[in-house]
Every structure is written in structure tokens, then in C-alpha cells.
Amino acid sequence: MRPTTFRWLASSTPRKRGFTISIAGLGTLVFWWLALPLPFLFGPLAACVIGALAGLPLAGSGPISQWMRTILGVAIGASITPQVMAELPQMAASVALIPVFVLCIALLGVPFFRYVYRFDGVTAWYAAMPGGLQDMVLFGQEAGGNVRALSLIHATRLMIIITLAPIILTQGFDADLGAPLGEPASALPAHELAIMALAAVIGWKVAERLGMFGAPMLGPMILAGVLSLTDIIHHRPPAEAILAAQFFIGITLGAGYIGVTLADIRRDVAAGVFFVLILSGLTVIFAEIATRIAGGRPVDAFLAFAPAGQAEMTVLAIVVGADLGYVVVHHLTRVFLVISGAPVAARIFCVGPPGPPSAK
């Protein structure tokens, strides 16, 4: 592709997004042709990471990624059945481990970023928090942290966990990644498809108006959960919609590396990689404890404690046939604790703006 073509693409965000989707589609086809696992997730992810590192004019999927999260929100909500509600007391002991899990991550992560990689206090604090990428970057930015470092550290955390998790699931737990994503759209009642579509839009916008965190996913989840519990819907969104959600999640993760430099890789990405090793050890320990005290399946416990995003873990829980309710309850608890508690704890422990010799 000639430089003039690059300039033409780079001059318009819609053109860059169209080019990114084309690159992601090519990655999907390659993964499909090679019979690699989860081609609709890892194909776009790999293609976008390679394209970003090669300096191609890529762009994130923008509002489309929000729409895709509404699909996963409805999928989770539709899985909240009376049977799942009846099992909630059995999850209490396992869910009670989440605050301890988050505390251990902070106790190990903050000193790691502060004293090993010499980030300033604010950046170290929010880099260690196992919350959503956008939330942690926003909190860090408001507190005066290094936005670029936070973006790359959390993007690296999410990418590595979502990449390694299927390997761990298949090799360590002998899980099958071929569980049905759902029924095809043609097999679902038309009125339920319409109700689920309305639940996605209304749930998102109402949650957004109320200022709820993760509104595109949490709002549809709550509304679809109510519809499921009241016997109005009986199916998850169609398989085609789940595949589309995988595709754009892959793009979003890969696009986190747009504009990355060699210096970024040596410092921020490397810090993210080593931090994932710390997280992996803690995840294994707490998943084992949860399995022993709650008596659940090891696969469910691993997915429940793996500190990636709700969207990514929802996809993996679906493809391995895990207990979606169990996994989601744990992730919602973790994300709620981090989002509501991290800024408050930062004030309590006097995590202030960085001094002159910052992370970069």
C-alpha cells in the first residue's frame, strides 16, 4: 500500500475504521482457514495488533463496540433464571473472597509499578487496580497520572489474559471451546428477538441516564434479567450476534496498541506483561480456594477470578459452557469494588499527583 493511500486513509476516522474492520476480517478468515480457536475473537485481535505495531492507519471501533457490549449484557441477563437466583446463597463464600483478592492485587501491584518500574504514585495506583481499561485510565487521568502508560498496561493485561485463558482452559482444565454460542437467529421466535433488541437499547440508555458504570453492558443485563425471571424471554441472543460481539471485542483490544513505540514496549508493555504473571499466580490461588470452600467447578472458579473485562470473560464463559451466572456475579463484584473503592482509597492513602520525574 503506497504512502499516498495511507494519507488518504488516515485523513478520515470513518475510513480508518473501515480499513480496520477489513484488516480484522482478514485476520478472522486466516484463523478460520487454519482452524485456530475462536477465530472471530483472536483473528481480529492478532490482525489489529500486527497492524498497529506496523504503523497502519487503524482506529478503534468507536460506538460499535458499545452496541456489541449491549448484546453480551442481554446474553448475561437472559441467563439469570430462577435456578440461578436459587443458587446465589451457595456463591456467598466464593464472592466473599473477591475483596481479599482485590486487596492482594493492590498490595503486590502498587509496589511493583512504583518501585520496580518507577512510575509515579498515581500511575502505579491505577495501573495496579484490576478494573476496566476505560475507567482506570479516566480515574488516573483525573488524578494526574500517565494516561499513555495506563492505557498500555491495562490493554496488555486484558490482551494477555484473554489470549492465555483459552490455552489454560483447554490444557489445564480439559475444557472444550466448542460449546454452542446459542441458537441461530432463524430458530428464535421473532417476538423474542424484538424484545431482546429493545432490552439492549432501553437498558443501555436508562443505565446511562442514571450514571451507572458500564452502562452499555450492565443496563441491558439488568433489564434482560428481569425479563428472564418474569418468563418473558427464554433464549440468549442468537449465535450470529455473539460472533459479532467477539469480532469487535477483538478489534477493541488490538486497537489499544495504535501508536505504540519501541520505548512504550520496553517500559509500559513490559510492565503489563510482568504484572500479568503476578495476577496469574493470585488467580490460581484464589480459584483453588474458591473451588475448595464453595465446591464449584474449577473452570467456573478460574473464569470468575481471572481479572479481565466482563465482556471478554462472558465470551469465554459462553464458549466453554461455564456457569455464566457464577462467573458474572464475581466479575461484577470485583469491578464494583474497584470502581467505587479505588478513588476513595487513593484519597485515604494520599495518592497525589506525580512529581516532575514521572513515568516518562
Secondary structure, DSSP 8 states (H G I E B T S, - for coil): --HHHHHHHHT-HHHHHHHHHHHHHHHHHHHHHTT-S-HHHHHHHHHHHHHHHTT------THHHHHHHHHHHHHHHHT--HHHHHHHHHHHHHHTHHHHHHHHHHHHHHHIIIIIS---HHHHHHHH--S-HHHHHHHHHHHT--HHHHHHHHHHHHHHHHHHHHHHHHHHS---TT------GGGS-HHHHHHHHHHHHHHHHHHHHTT-TTHHHHHHHHHHHHHHHTTS--S---HHHHHHHHHHHHHHHHHTTTT--HHHIIIIIHHHHHHHHHHHHHHHHHHHHHHHHH---HHHHHHHHS-S-HHHHHHHHHHTT--HHHHHHHHHHHHHHHHHHHHHHHHHTT-----SS---
